[in-house]
Amino acid sequence: MSGGMGYYDGDNDIYGNSGDGGYGDGQQPVQQQQPKNPLRDHLNRVEEQNKQLQQQLAALLKENQSAKITSQLQAKGYDPAVAALYGGEPDKLDEWLTSVGPLLAKQPGSEGSQGGNQGQGQPPASTVPAEGQAAMQAMQQIGTQAAPPQGTEQDQMAAIRNAQDPQALMQFLNGQGNPYHFNG
């Protein structure tokens, strides 16, 4: 009930709202709009960027760790697919391999070569061109058949300097294991 003659009875305020401050009738009071704070906006942007960078960093660290594990396994002769089975740190890989290593698959061609990736029966890659391969093999064969030089380096140089003619020089060189002949 409203009182007459302008007396306040507590039911309505001066705007016609009920006495509960405008919350009871489903209407919410109008809040004043706060002015934009540029520092708060900047802080929100920086926090969002930081969150994104943290996610990228975590992904890159995981990828780097996976690559390290894969390369270590390949260096030890294991199949790179084994890296999916290992979930630890790269530093602890050797400990894990000592306990689980015999059960894991090796790379083809690395049977018995625990540290190298050279396949059996394949010669190592050469930097000598194809036309020089035969000459290189001949030199290697001669090197395995030649006798080691006798005396010290100073003695050998003195004998070479004191050689009176090319035949004496060739005789000394042949005595030292040189199979080549000089036609001069």
Buried (B, 14 or more C-beta within 10 A) or exposed (E): EEEEEEEEEEEEEEEEBBEEEBEEEEEEEEEEEEEEEEEEEEEEEEEEEEEEEEEEEEEEEEEEBBEBBBEBBBEBBBBEEBBEEBEEEBEEBEEBBEEEBEEBEBBEEBEEBEEEEEEEEEEEEEEEEEEEEEEEEEEEEEEEEEEEBEEEEEEBEEBEEEBEEEEEBBEBBEEBBBEEEEEE
